């Protein structure tokens, strides 16, 4: 059984992680400081330092938290997925929404910062590798696909790479019309690969 102190500690950590993600979404990497995060979380700077002594440790924990949130949102929506031919369309629409939404924008802030920050990059690469594997596994599950079949694994990976690219393209301008047309064609391709 958890003690009240453990519960308070867990709640403080959760508030810090949520505040970090929200700050990345609202302020970007440059505006996300540990002071801003502590203020947004409603905790003292000392409490923040106790749980996460550096910005890098806090951000890495937040990246994992962010990935868990993204996967949970997708899994929750997956409960409404239809069986049959429309399933691929709905899965692609769900993924497109996830990769063009605010949580993905927050993740991109960290990716870009890691490009020039060796400490952050060293911490981020294994986390993103795990997240990538989990997203691949989740997509296979959502599509109800058999990745032992020729072309399925590669097409699912291409789907995720496409979604990442569409998410980047969406950062600076609304790319909805082009994205919709492109995804319409990709849905046909993916459905054919999965069904064959």
C-alpha positions in Angstrom: 0.0 0.0 0.0 1.3 3.5 -0.9 1.9 6.0 1.8 0.4 9.5 1.6 4.0 10.8 1.0 4.5 8.4 -2.0 1.2 9.5 -3.4 2.1 13.1 -3.0 5.5 12.5 -4.6 3.9 10.7 -7.6 1.3 13.5 -8.0 4.2 16.1 -7.9 6.0 14.1 -10.6 2.9 13.9 -12.8 2.3 17.6 -12.5 5.9 18.3 -13.4 5.7 16.0 -16.5 2.4 17.5 -17.7 3.8 21.0 -17.2 6.9 20.1 -19.2 4.9 18.8 -22.1 2.5 21.8 -22.0 5.4 24.2 -21.8 7.0 22.5 -24.8 3.8 22.8 -26.8 3.1 26.5 -25.7 6.6 27.9 -25.5 8.9 25.6 -27.4 12.3 24.3 -26.3 13.8 27.8 -25.8 11.0 29.0 -23.6 10.8 25.8 -21.5 12.9 26.4 -18.5 12.9 24.5 -15.2 11.6 27.6 -13.5 8.7 28.0 -15.9 7.9 24.3 -15.5 7.9 24.5 -11.7 5.6 27.5 -11.8 3.2 25.8 -14.3 3.2 22.7 -12.1 2.5 24.7 -9.0 5.5 23.2 -7.1 8.6 24.8 -5.6 11.8 24.9 -7.4 13.3 22.8 -4.7 10.6 20.1 -5.2 11.3 20.2 -8.9 15.0 19.8 -8.3 14.4 16.9 -5.9 12.6 14.9 -8.5 14.5 16.0 -11.6 17.8 17.7 -10.9 18.5 18.9 -14.5 16.4 20.1 -17.4 17.6 17.1 -19.4 16.4 14.5 -16.8 13.1 16.3 -16.6 12.6 16.5 -20.3 13.6 12.8 -20.8 11.0 11.8 -18.3 8.5 14.0 -20.0 9.3 12.5 -23.4 8.5 9.1 -22.0 5.4 10.5 -20.4 4.5 12.1 -23.7 4.9 8.9 -25.6 2.8 7.1 -23.1 0.1 9.8 -23.4 0.2 9.6 -27.2 -0.1 5.8 -27.2 -2.9 5.9 -24.6 -4.9 8.4 -26.7 -4.5 6.2 -29.8 -5.4 3.0 -27.8 -8.5 4.7 -26.4 -9.7 5.7 -29.8 -8.9 2.3 -31.2 -11.8 0.9 -29.2 -14.1 2.5 -31.8 -12.3 1.1 -34.8 -14.6 -0.8 -37.2 -13.7 -4.2 -38.6 -13.3 -4.7 -42.3 -12.3 -2.4 -45.1 -12.8 0.9 -43.3 -10.4 0.0 -40.6 -7.3 1.0 -42.5 -8.8 4.4 -43.3 -9.7 5.1 -39.6 -6.2 3.9 -38.4 -4.5 6.2 -40.9 -6.8 9.1 -39.8 -6.0 8.4 -36.2 -2.2 8.4 -36.8 -2.4 11.5 -38.9 -4.2 13.3 -36.1 -1.6 12.1 -33.6 1.3 13.2 -35.7 -0.1 16.6 -36.5 -1.3 17.4 -33.0 0.3 19.3 -30.1 1.9 16.3 -28.5 3.9 15.5 -31.6 4.9 19.2 -31.9 6.3 19.0 -28.3 8.3 15.9 -29.2 9.7 17.7 -32.3 10.9 20.5 -30.0 13.0 18.0 -28.1 14.3 16.3 -31.3 15.5 19.6 -32.7 17.1 20.6 -29.5 18.9 17.2 -29.2 20.5 17.7 -32.6 22.9 20.2 -31.1 22.8 19.2 -27.4 25.0 16.1 -26.9 23.7 15.3 -23.4 20.1 15.5 -24.5 20.8 13.5 -27.7 22.5 10.7 -25.7 19.5 10.5 -23.5 16.9 10.8 -26.3 18.2 8.3 -28.8 17.4 5.1 -26.8 14.0 6.6 -25.6 13.0 7.4 -29.2 14.1 3.9 -30.3 11.9 2.3 -27.8 9.0 4.7 -28.6 9.5 4.0 -32.3 9.3 0.2 -31.7 6.2 0.6 -29.6 4.5 2.8 -32.2 5.3 0.3 -34.9 3.9 -2.6 -32.7 0.8 -0.5 -31.9 0.2 0.3 -35.6 0.4 -3.4 -36.6 -2.0 -4.2 -33.8 -4.5 -1.4 -34.9 -4.3 -2.5 -38.5 -4.8 -6.1 -37.5 -2.0 -6.8 -39.9 0.3 -9.8 -40.2 3.8 -8.4 -40.5 5.2 -11.8 -41.6 3.6 -11.2 -44.9 5.8 -9.7 -47.7 5.7 -5.9 -47.7 3.6 -5.4 -44.6 6.4 -4.5 -42.2 8.0 -2.1 -44.6 4.6 -0.5 -45.5 3.8 0.0 -41.8 7.2 1.6 -41.3 6.7 3.8 -44.4 3.3 4.8 -42.9 4.9 6.0 -39.7 7.7 7.8 -41.6 5.1 9.4 -43.8 3.2 10.5 -40.7 6.3 12.0 -39.2 7.0 14.0 -42.4 3.4 15.2 -42.5 3.7 16.3 -38.9 6.7 18.4 -39.7 5.1 19.9 -42.8 2.1 20.9 -40.7 4.2 22.9 -38.2 4.5 26.1 -40.2 1.3 26.1 -42.2 -2.0 24.2 -42.5 -1.2 21.5 -44.9 -4.7 19.7 -44.6 -5.7 19.7 -48.3 -2.4 18.2 -49.5 -2.3 15.8 -46.6 -5.9 14.6 -47.2 -5.1 13.8 -50.9 -1.9 12.1 -50.1 -3.4 10.0 -47.3 -6.3 9.0 -49.6 -3.7 7.4 -51.9 -1.7 5.9 -49.1 -4.8 4.3 -47.6 -5.4 2.5 -50.9 -1.8 1.3 -51.0 -1.7 0.1 -47.4 -5.1 -1.7 -47.6 -3.9 -3.5 -50.7 -0.6 -4.6 -49.0 -2.4 -5.8 -45.9 -5.2 -7.6 -47.7 -3.1 -9.4 -50.3 
